[in-house]
Amino acid sequence: MAQIDYTKFQMSLERLVEQHENYLTSNPSRSTLDLEGVAESVIQRFETCYDCLWKVLKRYLGEELAIPDTPNSPKPILKLAAENNLFDVPLDQWLDYAQARTDTSHDYDGAKAQACLELAGHFISDAIDLLQTMTGEPWD
């Protein structure tokens, strides 16, 4: 059995953490264009990280937990992960992340972008917990 490669997920999570920190510590005196650029970068990195997360989670469920016929879409994968006690938070929180991902990629507006930004910190924490659960290794 091939070992699961967590590299893309971990790297996307690291980039999200860095840019989210940049967003949180942005000087309000920066230009509106700069501030919007940082915020948009956080959202894009959230989207990338979320996509990497659910795909590696699918592999984990199939290969490590030997769940046959794992679905090929995020929400059913998240539900299976919750059923197998992989999350430290309720499934509803993960479904909120899934909805934020859908909202920002299909109907980008200010309110949905702001909602995604507000979820980003929680997502980071939960994604780190999940990565540690799947790999058995501490987050650096």
Stockholm file with secondary structure:
# STOCKHOLM 1.0

chainA/1-140         MAQIDYTKFQMSLERLVEQHENYLTSNPSRSTLDLEGVAESVIQRFETCYDCLWKVLKRYLGEELAIPDTPNSPKPILKLAAENNLFDVPLDQWLDYAQARTDTSHDYDGAKAQACLELAGHFISDAIDLLQTMTGEPWD
#=GR chainA/1-140 SS CCCCCCHHHHHHHHHHHHHHHHHHTCCTTSCHHHHHHHHHHHHHHHHHHHHHHHHHHHHIIIIISCCTTCCSSHHHHHHHHHHTTCCSSCHHHHHHHHHHHHHHHHSCCHHHHHHHHHHHHHHHHHHHHHHHHHHCCCCC
#=GC SS_cons         CCCCCCHHHHHHHHHHHHHHHHHHTCCTTSCHHHHHHHHHHHHHHHHHHHHHHHHHHHHIIIIISCCTTCCSSHHHHHHHHHHTTCCSSCHHHHHHHHHHHHHHHHSCCHHHHHHHHHHHHHHHHHHHHHHHHHHCCCCC
//
